[in-house]
Amino acid sequence: MDTQQVVLHMNHGTGDNSYANNSIIQKKVMREAKGIVEESIKRLYTIIPVHCFKVADLGCSSGPNALQLVSNVMDIVDTTTSNLNLKPPVFQFFLNDLYGNDFNSIFKSLPKFLESLEEKKGHKLGPCFINATPGTFYRRLFPNDSLHFVHSSFSLHWLSQAPKKVVNKENIHLTSTSPPGMHKAYLEQFQKDFKVFLKLRSQEVVAGGGMVLTLFGRDKTRDIRTVWTIIGTILNDMVLENLIEATKLESFNLPLYDPTIEEARKVIEKEGSFSLQRLEAVIMGWDANINEGVDENNKLDLNMRSQFITKQHRAALEPLLKAQFGENVMDKLFLRFKTKVVQLMEEKNLEFPTLLVSLIKNA
C-alpha cells in the first residue's frame, strides 16, 4: 500500500487541533455548492426512475461535515419527490476516503444523526443505509453503473502523488519563482489524475447521473496559494536553525495542485465522459469570511482570525508534515505560521478561488 494513502488524512478525534473542530471553511464550501447539488438531483429525477438512490461522497473526511451531504441530499429528494408526487426512495450512501481516515468517529456519530433525521422527517423518511468505502478515488471503488450521484468537496486538489523527478530543494510546492519545468510537472500530474478520476467515475455512474465537485483553484497567474509558500519558507528557516534535516526538506513536495478554471475545463472536455453543466469560481477568505454580517464592534481581531486560519490548516496538513519532519517540530512550525499570517493580513485580504463543477454522465 502507498505510504501516502496511510498518512494523508485530516487530524483525527475531537481535540483542539482536530479536523472535526476546524472545518468551518469546508462547511461553507458545501453551503456554497448546495444549490448546484439541488439542481443536479432535481434534473436527475426528471430523467431516471429512482427506487434506491445511490450516492457516493468521495473524500468525506470526518467530523460534522462528513454526514452533511447525507442530510442535504435527503432534504432535496424529500422536496423533489413531494413536488413530483413520487414515493420517497430508499437511500444508500457510500462514504469514501483514504485508509487513514477517521471512519470510527463517523460511525460513532450515526445513531444520534439517524435519530435526528427520524425526528425531522418522521414517516416520510425512507430506509437509509450508510456504508464506508475506503480507498483512493484514483482507482475503481464501485461496480459499473451503480451510482446516481457523486459528490466530492475539497478533495480533488489532492494529487495521487507529487510529481516525480523534480528538483525543488528550497520549496515544498510551486511559487511564482519556481522554474517553468516545475509548473509543467505539477500541471501534468493534475491532468493525469483528473482524467483518471473522470474515466473511473464514468464507469461507476449511470447514464444521466450527476457529479458535483469542489476544489481549490487559482486565477490565471502562475502564483499558487500563498499558504504553501508560507509553510515552505518556515521549513527553510527551521533547516537553517538545525531544527529539521535539510535532506527531509529537499525530498518533500506537497501532492497538491490548485487548477485554473480553464485547466479543469480542458481535462473535462478532453476526457469526454461527462457533459459540463456548470464551472465557476467562488472567492473565499482564508478565514472563511467569519466576520461576514457581524457588527463592527464584535468582529474578531487579527490575532483571533490568524489563530482560526492556523488551526484550519494544521488540521488538514499536520499528519502529512508530521510523517516527514517529525511530531516534535509541529508546534513550532504552526506558531510561526500564525505569526506570518498576521503579517500578511495586515498587508492585504487573504483570499482564494474555489472551483464549483457540475457534470452529467453522457449516455
Sine and cosine of phi, psi and omega as CSV:
sin_phi,cos_phi,sin_psi,cos_psi,sin_omega,cos_omega
0.00,0.00,0.66,-0.75,0.04,-1.00
-0.87,0.50,0.80,-0.61,-0.01,-1.00
-0.84,0.54,-0.59,0.81,-0.02,-1.00
-0.87,0.49,-0.55,0.83,0.00,-1.00
-0.93,0.37,-0.34,0.94,0.02,-1.00
-1.00,0.05,-0.69,0.73,-0.09,-1.00
-1.00,0.00,-0.25,0.97,-0.02,-1.00
-1.00,0.08,1.00,-0.04,0.04,-1.00
-0.37,-0.93,0.25,-0.97,0.06,-1.00
-0.98,0.21,0.28,-0.96,0.04,-1.00
-0.88,0.47,0.76,-0.66,-0.06,-1.00
-0.97,0.25,0.12,-0.99,0.17,-0.98
0.97,0.24,-0.37,-0.93,-0.05,-1.00
-0.76,-0.65,0.42,0.91,-0.01,-1.00
-0.97,0.23,-0.06,-1.00,-0.09,-1.00
-0.88,0.47,-0.56,0.83,-0.02,-1.00
-0.98,-0.22,0.22,0.98,-0.04,-1.00
-0.96,0.27,0.42,-0.91,0.09,-1.00
-0.90,0.43,-0.58,0.81,-0.02,-1.00
-0.83,0.56,-0.58,0.82,-0.03,-1.00
-0.98,-0.18,0.09,1.00,-0.06,-1.00
-0.61,-0.79,0.84,0.55,-0.03,-1.00
-0.68,-0.73,0.60,0.80,0.01,-1.00
-0.93,0.37,-0.61,0.80,0.02,-1.00
-0.86,0.51,-0.71,0.70,0.00,-1.00
-0.89,0.46,-0.61,0.79,0.03,-1.00
-0.91,0.42,-0.64,0.77,0.02,-1.00
-0.90,0.43,-0.64,0.77,0.03,-1.00
-0.88,0.47,-0.68,0.73,0.03,-1.00
-0.88,0.47,-0.59,0.80,0.04,-1.00
-0.92,0.40,-0.64,0.77,0.04,-1.00
-0.89,0.46,-0.57,0.82,-0.08,-1.00
-1.00,0.01,-0.13,0.99,-0.12,-0.99
-0.87,0.49,-0.63,0.78,0.01,-1.00
-0.89,0.45,-0.59,0.81,0.02,-1.00
-0.95,0.31,-0.62,0.79,0.09,-1.00
-0.87,0.49,-0.71,0.71,0.01,-1.00
-0.87,0.48,-0.70,0.71,0.02,-1.00
-0.86,0.50,-0.68,0.73,-0.03,-1.00
-0.92,0.39,-0.69,0.73,-0.04,-1.00
-0.94,0.33,-0.65,0.76,0.04,-1.00
-0.88,0.48,-0.67,0.74,0.04,-1.00
-0.89,0.46,-0.66,0.75,-0.01,-1.00
-0.86,0.52,-0.66,0.75,-0.05,-1.00
-0.93,0.36,-0.33,0.95,0.02,-1.00
-0.99,0.10,-0.21,0.98,-0.09,-1.00
-0.82,-0.57,-0.28,0.96,-0.07,-1.00
-0.79,-0.61,0.80,-0.60,0.12,-0.99
-0.93,0.36,0.82,-0.58,-0.07,-1.00
-0.87,-0.49,0.88,-0.47,0.06,-1.00
-0.95,-0.30,-0.64,0.76,0.13,-0.99
-0.83,-0.56,0.95,-0.31,-0.10,-1.00
-0.99,0.12,0.91,-0.41,-0.10,-1.00
-0.95,-0.30,0.85,-0.53,-0.12,-0.99
-0.79,-0.62,0.70,-0.72,0.09,-1.00
-0.90,-0.45,0.74,-0.68,0.09,-1.00
-0.93,-0.36,0.95,-0.31,-0.13,-0.99
-1.00,-0.10,0.86,-0.50,-0.10,-0.99
0.99,0.11,0.70,0.71,-0.12,-0.99
-0.94,0.35,-0.42,0.91,-0.09,-1.00
0.84,0.54,-0.58,-0.81,-0.04,-1.00
-0.58,-0.81,-0.08,-1.00,-0.04,-1.00
1.00,0.08,-0.14,-0.99,-0.12,-0.99
-0.90,0.44,-0.44,0.90,-0.02,-1.00
-0.96,0.26,-0.34,0.94,-0.12,-0.99
-0.89,0.46,-0.49,0.87,-0.01,-1.00
-0.96,-0.29,0.07,1.00,-0.03,-1.00
-0.90,0.43,-0.63,0.77,0.02,-1.00
-0.88,0.47,-0.65,0.76,0.03,-1.00
-0.83,0.56,-0.76,0.65,0.00,-1.00
-0.89,0.46,-0.71,0.70,-0.02,-1.00
-0.88,0.47,-0.73,0.68,-0.04,-1.00
-0.89,0.45,-0.68,0.73,-0.02,-1.00
-0.91,0.42,-0.61,0.79,0.08,-1.00
-0.89,0.45,-0.70,0.71,-0.03,-1.00
-0.91,0.42,-0.71,0.70,-0.01,-1.00
-0.92,0.40,-0.62,0.78,0.03,-1.00
-0.85,0.53,-0.76,0.65,0.01,-1.00
-0.90,0.43,-0.68,0.73,-0.05,-1.00
-0.91,0.42,-0.72,0.69,-0.02,-1.00
-0.92,0.38,-0.58,0.82,0.05,-1.00
-0.90,0.44,-0.70,0.71,0.00,-1.00
-0.91,0.42,-0.53,0.85,-0.01,-1.00
-1.00,-0.07,0.05,1.00,-0.02,-1.00
0.84,0.55,0.71,0.71,0.01,-1.00
-0.94,-0.35,0.40,-0.92,0.06,-1.00
-0.96,0.27,0.69,-0.72,0.04,-1.00
-0.87,0.50,0.59,-0.81,-0.02,-1.00
-0.99,0.12,0.16,-0.99,0.30,-0.95
-0.98,0.22,0.60,-0.80,0.00,-1.00
-0.94,-0.34,0.66,-0.75,0.17,-0.99
-0.72,-0.69,0.89,-0.46,-0.03,-1.00
-0.93,-0.36,0.71,-0.70,0.04,-1.00
-0.91,-0.41,0.90,-0.43,0.00,-1.00
-0.99,-0.11,0.90,-0.44,-0.08,-1.00
-0.91,-0.41,0.64,-0.77,0.22,-0.98
-0.28,-0.96,0.04,-1.00,-0.01,-1.00
-0.93,0.37,0.21,-0.98,-0.14,-0.99
-0.89,0.46,-0.46,0.89,-0.03,-1.00
-0.99,0.14,0.00,1.00,-0.03,-1.00
-0.90,0.43,0.47,-0.88,-0.02,-1.00
-0.99,0.10,0.93,0.36,0.02,-1.00
-0.91,0.42,-0.50,0.87,-0.02,-1.00
-0.84,0.54,-0.69,0.73,-0.03,-1.00
-0.92,0.40,-0.53,0.85,0.04,-1.00
-0.90,0.45,-0.75,0.66,-0.09,-1.00
-0.96,0.28,-0.42,0.91,0.12,-0.99
-0.93,0.38,-0.46,0.89,-0.01,-1.00
-1.00,0.06,-0.13,0.99,-0.09,-1.00
-0.90,0.44,-0.71,0.70,-0.04,-1.00
-0.82,0.57,-0.72,0.69,0.01,-1.00
-0.91,0.41,-0.63,0.78,0.00,-1.00
-0.90,0.44,-0.74,0.67,-0.02,-1.00
-0.92,0.39,-0.56,0.83,0.05,-1.00
-0.90,0.44,-0.66,0.75,0.02,-1.00
-0.92,0.38,-0.56,0.83,0.07,-1.00
-0.90,0.43,-0.69,0.73,0.00,-1.00
-0.89,0.45,-0.64,0.77,0.04,-1.00
-0.91,0.42,-0.59,0.81,-0.05,-1.00
-0.98,0.22,-0.69,0.73,-0.12,-0.99
-1.00,-0.08,-0.53,0.85,-0.03,-1.00
0.89,0.46,-0.72,-0.70,-0.08,-1.00
-0.93,0.37,-0.26,0.96,-0.02,-1.00
-0.98,0.19,-0.15,0.99,-0.05,-1.00
-0.99,0.15,0.89,-0.45,0.10,-1.00
-0.98,0.21,0.23,-0.97,0.06,-1.00
-0.82,0.57,0.65,-0.76,-0.06,-1.00
-0.76,-0.65,0.88,-0.47,-0.01,-1.00
-0.93,-0.37,0.77,-0.64,-0.04,-1.00
-0.85,-0.53,0.83,-0.55,-0.08,-1.00
-0.81,-0.58,0.45,-0.90,0.14,-0.99
-0.99,-0.10,0.66,-0.75,0.05,-1.00
-0.75,-0.66,0.99,0.12,-0.04,-1.00
-0.96,0.29,0.53,-0.85,0.04,-1.00
0.66,-0.75,0.27,-0.96,0.01,-1.00
-0.98,0.22,0.66,-0.75,0.04,-1.00
-0.98,0.18,0.13,0.99,0.16,-0.99
-1.00,-0.03,0.21,0.98,0.18,-0.98
-0.72,-0.69,0.22,-0.98,0.03,-1.00
-0.89,0.45,0.62,-0.78,-0.01,-1.00
-0.83,-0.56,-0.42,0.91,-0.15,-0.99
-0.69,-0.73,0.33,-0.94,0.06,-1.00
-0.90,0.43,0.27,-0.96,0.04,-1.00
-0.86,0.51,0.64,-0.77,0.14,-0.99
0.77,0.64,0.69,0.72,-0.09,-1.00
-0.94,-0.34,-0.20,0.98,-0.10,-1.00
-0.91,-0.42,0.63,-0.78,0.11,-0.99
-1.00,-0.04,-0.54,0.84,-0.10,-0.99
-0.53,-0.85,0.70,-0.72,0.03,-1.00
-0.84,-0.54,0.69,-0.72,0.00,-1.00
-0.78,-0.62,0.65,-0.76,0.11,-0.99
-0.56,-0.83,0.87,-0.50,-0.07,-1.00
-0.89,-0.46,0.86,-0.51,0.08,-1.00
0.83,0.56,0.70,0.71,0.00,-1.00
-0.78,-0.62,-0.55,0.83,-0.16,-0.99
-0.96,0.27,-0.15,0.99,0.15,-0.99
-0.97,0.26,-0.25,0.97,0.12,-0.99
-0.98,0.21,0.85,-0.53,0.01,-1.00
-0.99,0.13,0.27,-0.96,0.07,-1.00
-0.92,0.40,-0.44,0.90,0.05,-1.00
-0.21,-0.98,0.34,-0.94,0.16,-0.99
-0.94,0.33,0.48,-0.88,0.02,-1.00
-0.83,0.56,0.66,-0.75,0.02,-1.00
-1.00,0.04,0.34,-0.94,0.09,-1.00
0.84,0.54,0.68,0.73,0.10,-1.00
-0.86,-0.50,0.62,-0.78,0.02,-1.00
-0.98,-0.18,0.90,-0.43,-0.10,-0.99
-0.57,-0.82,0.80,0.59,-0.22,-0.97
-0.86,0.51,-0.60,0.80,-0.17,-0.99
-0.99,-0.17,0.01,1.00,0.00,-1.00
-0.68,-0.74,0.35,-0.94,0.05,-1.00
-0.97,-0.26,0.02,1.00,-0.02,-1.00
-0.31,-0.95,-0.15,-0.99,0.01,-1.00
-0.97,0.22,0.57,-0.82,0.17,-0.99
-0.74,-0.68,0.10,-0.99,0.01,-1.00
-0.91,0.41,-0.33,0.95,-0.01,-1.00
-0.99,-0.17,0.00,1.00,0.04,-1.00
-0.90,0.44,0.58,-0.82,0.00,-1.00
-0.90,0.43,0.45,-0.89,-0.01,-1.00
-0.80,0.60,-0.55,0.83,0.00,-1.00
-0.88,0.48,-0.57,0.82,0.04,-1.00
-0.92,0.39,-0.72,0.70,0.02,-1.00
-0.88,0.47,-0.65,0.76,0.01,-1.00
-0.90,0.45,-0.67,0.74,-0.03,-1.00
-0.90,0.43,-0.69,0.72,0.02,-1.00
-0.92,0.39,-0.67,0.75,0.02,-1.00
-0.89,0.46,-0.69,0.72,-0.01,-1.00
-0.90,0.43,-0.59,0.81,0.05,-1.00
-0.92,0.40,-0.67,0.75,0.06,-1.00
-0.88,0.47,-0.72,0.69,-0.01,-1.00
-0.86,0.51,-0.70,0.71,0.01,-1.00
-0.89,0.46,-0.75,0.67,-0.06,-1.00
-0.92,0.38,-0.70,0.72,-0.04,-1.00
-0.91,0.41,-0.61,0.79,0.05,-1.00
-0.89,0.45,-0.70,0.72,0.05,-1.00
-0.87,0.49,-0.71,0.70,0.01,-1.00
-0.83,0.55,-0.75,0.66,-0.03,-1.00
-0.90,0.43,-0.67,0.74,-0.01,-1.00
-0.89,0.46,-0.70,0.72,0.00,-1.00
-0.91,0.42,-0.70,0.72,-0.01,-1.00
-0.92,0.39,-0.50,0.87,0.02,-1.00
-0.90,0.43,-0.44,0.90,0.05,-1.00
-0.98,0.19,-0.44,0.90,-0.11,-0.99
-1.00,-0.10,-0.41,0.91,-0.06,-1.00
-1.00,-0.06,0.65,-0.76,0.03,-1.00
-0.93,0.37,0.43,-0.90,0.08,-1.00
-0.85,0.53,0.77,-0.64,-0.05,-1.00
1.00,0.03,-0.15,0.99,0.04,-1.00
-0.93,0.37,0.25,-0.97,-0.12,-0.99
-0.86,-0.51,0.37,-0.93,0.16,-0.99
-0.69,-0.72,0.66,-0.75,0.16,-0.99
-0.81,-0.58,0.84,-0.55,-0.08,-1.00
-0.83,-0.55,0.62,-0.78,0.16,-0.99
-0.77,-0.64,0.60,-0.80,0.01,-1.00
-0.36,-0.93,0.37,-0.93,0.10,-0.99
-0.84,0.55,0.63,-0.78,0.09,-1.00
-0.74,-0.67,-0.13,-0.99,0.09,-1.00
-0.49,-0.87,0.18,-0.98,0.06,-1.00
-0.99,0.14,-0.21,-0.98,-0.15,-0.99
-0.98,0.19,-0.10,0.99,0.02,-1.00
-0.96,0.28,0.16,-0.99,0.03,-1.00
-0.99,0.12,-0.10,1.00,-0.05,-1.00
-0.95,0.30,0.81,-0.59,0.11,-0.99
-1.00,-0.07,0.31,-0.95,-0.13,-0.99
-0.75,0.66,0.72,-0.70,-0.08,-1.00
-0.87,0.50,-0.43,0.90,-0.07,-1.00
-0.87,0.50,-0.62,0.78,0.02,-1.00
-0.92,0.40,-0.60,0.80,0.02,-1.00
-0.90,0.43,-0.65,0.76,0.02,-1.00
-0.85,0.52,-0.76,0.66,-0.04,-1.00
-0.90,0.44,-0.64,0.77,0.04,-1.00
-0.88,0.48,-0.67,0.74,0.02,-1.00
-0.89,0.45,-0.69,0.73,0.00,-1.00
-0.89,0.45,-0.69,0.72,0.00,-1.00
-0.89,0.45,-0.62,0.78,0.07,-1.00
-0.88,0.47,-0.68,0.74,0.04,-1.00
-0.88,0.47,-0.63,0.78,-0.03,-1.00
-0.94,0.33,-0.49,0.87,0.12,-0.99
-0.91,0.42,-0.71,0.70,-0.01,-1.00
-0.89,0.46,-0.47,0.88,0.01,-1.00
-1.00,-0.05,0.14,0.99,0.01,-1.00
0.87,0.50,0.49,0.87,0.06,-1.00
-1.00,0.06,-0.45,0.89,0.12,-0.99
-0.70,-0.72,0.34,-0.94,-0.04,-1.00
-0.99,0.14,0.67,-0.74,-0.01,-1.00
-0.86,0.50,-0.61,0.79,-0.04,-1.00
-0.90,0.44,-0.53,0.85,0.02,-1.00
-0.93,0.36,-0.60,0.80,0.04,-1.00
-0.95,0.32,-0.66,0.75,-0.04,-1.00
-0.90,0.43,-0.45,0.89,-0.07,-1.00
-0.99,-0.13,0.14,0.99,-0.13,-0.99
-0.88,-0.47,0.78,-0.63,0.15,-0.99
-0.71,-0.70,0.72,-0.69,0.02,-1.00
-0.91,0.41,0.74,-0.67,0.02,-1.00
-1.00,0.10,0.88,0.47,-0.07,-1.00
-0.72,-0.69,0.53,-0.85,0.13,-0.99
-0.51,-0.86,0.74,-0.67,0.01,-1.00
-0.97,-0.26,0.99,-0.15,-0.09,-1.00
-0.98,0.21,0.37,-0.93,0.20,-0.98
-0.99,0.16,0.22,-0.98,0.07,-1.00
-0.84,0.54,-0.70,0.72,-0.06,-1.00
-0.93,0.37,-0.58,0.81,0.05,-1.00
-0.90,0.44,-0.66,0.75,0.05,-1.00
-0.92,0.39,-0.68,0.73,-0.03,-1.00
-0.87,0.50,-0.69,0.72,-0.06,-1.00
-0.88,0.48,-0.65,0.76,0.01,-1.00
-0.92,0.40,-0.70,0.71,-0.01,-1.00
-0.87,0.50,-0.73,0.68,-0.04,-1.00
-0.93,0.36,-0.61,0.79,-0.01,-1.00
-0.95,0.32,-0.63,0.77,0.00,-1.00
-0.92,0.39,-0.70,0.71,0.24,-0.97
1.00,0.09,0.01,1.00,-0.04,-1.00
-0.99,0.16,-0.35,0.94,-0.08,-1.00
-0.81,-0.59,0.55,-0.83,0.13,-0.99
-1.00,-0.03,0.75,-0.66,-0.04,-1.00
-0.99,0.14,0.87,-0.49,0.01,-1.00
-1.00,-0.10,-0.71,0.71,0.01,-1.00
-0.57,-0.82,0.64,-0.77,0.11,-0.99
-0.53,-0.85,0.95,-0.32,-0.08,-1.00
-0.57,-0.82,0.25,-0.97,0.00,-1.00
-0.88,-0.48,0.68,-0.73,0.09,-1.00
-0.90,-0.43,0.80,-0.61,-0.01,-1.00
-1.00,0.08,0.78,-0.63,-0.02,-1.00
-0.77,-0.64,0.49,-0.87,0.08,-1.00
-0.99,0.14,0.45,-0.89,0.07,-1.00
-0.85,0.53,-0.47,0.88,0.01,-1.00
-0.99,-0.11,0.35,0.94,0.04,-1.00
0.84,0.54,0.48,0.88,0.05,-1.00
0.81,0.58,0.68,0.74,-0.12,-0.99
-0.92,0.40,-0.26,0.97,0.03,-1.00
-1.00,-0.06,0.04,1.00,-0.01,-1.00
-0.88,0.48,0.76,-0.65,0.07,-1.00
0.96,0.29,0.15,0.99,-0.02,-1.00
-0.99,-0.11,0.66,-0.75,0.04,-1.00
-0.85,0.53,0.61,-0.79,-0.06,-1.00
-0.79,0.61,-0.58,0.81,-0.06,-1.00
-0.96,0.27,-0.29,0.96,-0.07,-1.00
-0.94,-0.34,0.08,1.00,-0.04,-1.00
-0.92,0.39,0.57,-0.82,0.02,-1.00
-0.94,0.35,0.61,-0.79,0.01,-1.00
-0.99,0.16,0.07,-1.00,-0.07,-1.00
-0.87,0.49,-0.62,0.79,-0.02,-1.00
-0.89,0.45,-0.70,0.72,-0.01,-1.00
-0.94,0.34,-0.61,0.79,0.02,-1.00
-0.92,0.38,-0.65,0.76,0.02,-1.00
-0.93,0.37,-0.55,0.83,0.07,-1.00
-0.90,0.43,-0.66,0.75,0.05,-1.00
-0.87,0.49,-0.74,0.67,-0.01,-1.00
-0.89,0.47,-0.68,0.73,-0.02,-1.00
-0.88,0.47,-0.71,0.70,-0.02,-1.00
-0.91,0.41,-0.60,0.80,0.04,-1.00
-0.87,0.50,-0.73,0.68,-0.05,-1.00
-0.97,0.25,-0.54,0.84,0.05,-1.00
-0.90,0.43,-0.66,0.75,0.00,-1.00
-0.87,0.50,-0.55,0.83,-0.06,-1.00
-1.00,0.03,-0.58,0.82,-0.17,-0.98
-0.97,-0.25,-0.33,0.94,-0.14,-0.99
-0.85,0.53,-0.71,0.71,-0.03,-1.00
-0.85,0.53,-0.65,0.76,0.00,-1.00
-0.93,0.36,-0.70,0.71,0.00,-1.00
-0.93,0.37,-0.61,0.79,0.00,-1.00
-0.91,0.43,-0.63,0.78,0.01,-1.00
-0.90,0.44,-0.50,0.86,-0.03,-1.00
-1.00,0.01,-0.67,0.74,-0.18,-0.98
-0.93,-0.37,-0.15,0.99,0.05,-1.00
0.99,-0.17,0.55,-0.84,-0.06,-1.00
-0.93,0.37,-0.49,0.87,-0.14,-0.99
-0.93,0.36,-0.26,0.97,-0.02,-1.00
-0.97,-0.24,-0.01,1.00,-0.09,-1.00
-0.90,0.43,-0.69,0.72,0.00,-1.00
-0.88,0.48,-0.69,0.72,0.01,-1.00
-0.89,0.46,-0.69,0.72,-0.04,-1.00
-0.86,0.51,-0.75,0.66,-0.09,-1.00
-0.98,0.18,-0.37,0.93,0.16,-0.99
-0.92,0.40,-0.67,0.74,0.06,-1.00
-0.92,0.39,-0.62,0.79,0.04,-1.00
-0.85,0.53,-0.72,0.69,0.01,-1.00
-0.86,0.51,-0.68,0.74,0.01,-1.00
-0.88,0.48,-0.70,0.72,-0.01,-1.00
-0.93,0.36,-0.56,0.83,0.05,-1.00
-0.90,0.44,-0.67,0.74,0.05,-1.00
-0.85,0.53,-0.72,0.70,-0.01,-1.00
-0.87,0.48,-0.67,0.74,0.01,-1.00
-0.92,0.39,-0.64,0.77,-0.03,-1.00
-0.92,0.39,-0.42,0.91,0.06,-1.00
-0.95,0.30,-0.36,0.93,-0.08,-1.00
-0.99,-0.14,-0.56,0.83,-0.11,-0.99
-0.32,-0.95,0.23,-0.97,0.12,-0.99
-0.97,0.26,0.74,-0.67,0.01,-1.00
-0.99,-0.12,0.94,-0.34,-0.10,-1.00
-0.69,-0.72,0.33,-0.94,0.10,-1.00
-0.50,-0.86,0.49,-0.87,0.07,-1.00
-0.99,0.12,0.63,-0.77,0.18,-0.98
-0.94,-0.34,0.80,-0.60,0.02,-1.00
-1.00,0.08,0.76,-0.65,0.08,-1.00
-0.92,-0.38,0.83,-0.55,-0.11,-0.99
-0.80,-0.60,0.76,-0.65,0.10,-0.99
-0.84,-0.55,0.78,-0.62,-0.10,-0.99
-0.77,-0.64,0.48,-0.88,0.11,-0.99
-0.84,-0.54,0.74,-0.67,0.03,-1.00
-0.93,0.36,0.81,-0.59,0.03,-1.00
-0.93,0.37,0.50,-0.87,0.02,-1.00
-0.94,0.35,0.00,0.00,0.00,0.00
